[in-house]
Amino acid sequence: MATVLFEKKNGIGYVTIHRPEVMNSFNYSTLLALEEIVEALMVDNEVRVVIFTGAGDKAFSAGADLKERRTLSEQEVRRNVKKIGDVFQRIDELPQPTIAAINGYAFGGGFELALACDFRIAARHAQIGLTETSMAIIPGAGGTQRLPRLIGTARALELILTAKKLTAEEALAYGILTRVVDGSELMAACEAFAAAMLKNGPIALQQAKFAIKQGMDTDLKTGLKIESKAYEVTIPTKDRVEALQAFSEKRPPRFTGE
């Protein structure tokens, strides 16, 4: 049985970690399967927004598969840690906007997967946390870097050094989540959010994301140059001309991603 499922519909790609019997935890084969899907998404022009979630309603992902970890040599542990970090970095680099639909527990690597996404929408019953220090390790798939960039150094230190688990409402207050909804409404809320982006120019979405994320890692002057180059990409597109024509004709634009 596949450990990661993928489907695309109406411009949205759905990526589901499918190991509900172990709270959608990541073993090495699951990471390889996820990597294959993410690499395909990098060049999939039919997918304009990507939603990541976990199977069932109990867990988004509980992180690393600890049963597997107990059987691994130190070299194999290093292999797994490098792989999960590399895969999550590729998710961070996806050109499409990404949404984590957090349908339950998101601990350790599961929370780090959510942090690698652009937006995080959670079910009200969800709990999240970077709990690695309670296992005598540290977050190794981007958590120590992405969380402080999202909520600030002091709060990230608090959560990581105490291994604190947050409720969805607490995570919303910390600025980690975009929105909290009832579990039955989670996917509909994510799809509605995706729809608000899908009505806009596909190339513009990708270039805006690129400019923001690349610019945040540099100084303002360099960031403005990145923005200028990203804008240049949109100028020769058919979609830009279509937007102007639609405005003139007082109708919704019909974007094709060209």
N, C-alpha and C positions, 0 to 999 in steps of 0.2 A: 504494500500500500504506500502511496506517495506521502512523504512527510511534509511537503510544501505544495499547496494547490495554487493554480493560477487560472484566472479567466478574465476576459475583457468584454465590456459591454457599454455601449453608448459613450465611448471615449474614456471610460474608467477601467483601470487595471486593478484587479483584486488579488492580493497575495495573502494566503492564509497558512500560517504555521499549523500543521495538521498532526499533532501528537497529543490529543486531549487526555489520553490515559496517563501521561506524565506531565501534565500542565503545560504542554507545548514547549517543553525544554529543548535546548539545542544540543544534539550530539553531532559528531563530525559529519556524518552523512547528511544530516539536515542542513548544516551550513553549506555543504557542497551543492545541494539542491537549491537552496536559496540563492547562492552565488550565480548559478546558471540562469535563474529567472531574472535576477537583477541585471546581469550582463545583456540579456535579450531586451530588457526594457530600455536600456541605454539608447538603442537604435530603433525603437518601435514608435513610428510616427502616428500609429492609430491610437495609442494610449496617451492621453493628455493630462490625466491626474491618476495617481496611484494610491490605493488604500491598503494598508497593511493591518492584519488582524490575526487573532488566534481562533482555533476551532473550539466550538462550544461556548458556554457562558461563564466558565469558571476562571479561565486564565487567558490573558494575552500571551504571555510567556513567563515562566518562572526562572528563565535564564539558563545557565549551563546545566546539562544533564549530569547530576552529581553521581548517579549510579555508574555512568560511563567513566567519569573522572577518577573514581576509586580504582578502576582497572588500568589506568594509563600510566606509562612511565613519565618521568620528568620531561623527556624530549617530546613525547606525544602531547603533554599538557601545553608546552610551548607552541607546538604546531596548532593546537586548537585555539589558543588565545590569539595567535597571529591571524588565523583564518577568520575568527569572528570579528576582529578589529578591521581587517581588510574588507570584509563583506559589508559591514556597517558603514565604512567610509564610502564605499561605492553607492550605498543607498543615499548617503548624504549628498553625493555628487550627481544623483539622477537629475536629468534636465527637467523632468516633470515635477510639479508640486506634489508633495507626498503628505498623506494623512495617516496617523496611527489611530486606529479604532480600538481603544483599550477596553476590552470586554470583560476584564477580571484582573487577577493578579498580574502585575508587571514588576518583577523583582530582578535585580542583578542585570544580566544580559538582556532580559526582556525590557527593562526600563531603558537600557542603552539603545536598543532597537528603536524605541519610541523617541528617544532624544535625537536619533539620526534622521528622523522625519521632520518635515517643516512644521507640521501642526499635530496636536494631540487632543483628541476628543475622547472622553471616558464615560463609561457607564457609572451610574451613581454608586454601585456596589464595589467598584474597582478599588484596589489598593496598589500603591507603587512605592518603590524604594530601591536605593543602591545599598544592598545589604551585605556586600562582600567582606567588609571588615569583621563582621561577626563570624566569618569563616576563615579568618586570619589571612585574607588576601585583599586586594584592592580592585576597584573597577578597572577592567583591562580592555574594554571595547569602546572607549571614548568618554566614559562617564565623568572622569576627573577633569576633562577638558570642555565637554559640551554643557554640562550642568552649570558650572560657574559662569560661562558665557551667557547662559539663559537667565539665571536668577541672581548672579552676583557671587563673589567669593565667599563671604561669611556664611550665607545660607547654604551654599554647596558644601562647605566644610562641615557645617552642622549636620546636614543629612548624611554625608558620607562617613564622618567620624563616629557618629552615633548609630549608624545603620538603621536610621529611623524609617518606619513604614508610615506612609501618609494615606489618609482616605482621599477619595477623589475631590471632595470639597476642600480639604486642606491643600492638595496639590494645585487646585484652581487659585486659591488665595496666595500661594507661593509664586504664581505666575508660570507654572509648568504646563498647565492645560489651557487649551483654547476655550473649552466648553465642557460642561457636565450635563448628562441627560439620563433619563431612565433607561435601563438596559434594553427594553423592548424598542426604544427609539434610536438606539445607537447608530445602526447602519443607515437609517433614513436621514439622521442628522449629518452624517459624514457625506452622504450622497448629495444632500441639499447644499452643503458647503462646497463640494466639488462642482455642482451645477453653477454656482455663482462665479466660479473661475472658468468653467467650460464655455460660458457665453462670450468670453473675451478672446482676443487673438492668440492662437497657440504659440506662435513664435515670440510674441510679446511677453507671454507668461514665462517662457523659458529664459528670455534675455533679462527680464526684470529680476527673476530669481537669481540668475548668474551674477548680475551687477550687485545685488544686495549682499549675497553670501561672500563673493570675492572681495567686495569693498570693505566689509566688516573686519577683515583680517589685515587691513592696511591703514595708512594715514588718509586723511580727507582728500588731499591733492591727488594721490594715486587713485583713490576711489572714484573721484570725479572723472578721471581718464578712463577708468573701467566702464563707468556709466556711459560715457560718450561713445566708446567703441561698441557697447551693447546696443545703443540707440542706432548706430550706423547699420547694424544687421537688419533692423526693421524697415529701413527706408526703401530698399528696392523690392519689398514684398508685395505680392498681389493683395494680401489681406489689408495692408495699409490703404491701398487705393480703394478697395471694397468698402472700408470703413467710412471713407470720405464720401463715396457715392451713396452709401446707405443713409448717411446723415443728410445729404442733399435731398434724397427721395423720401425722407422721413419713414424709414423702415428699418427693421433689425438687420444687422450685417450678416452675411453668410460666409463665415471664415472657412478656409480650406487648409490652412497651415502652409501656405505657399507664399 
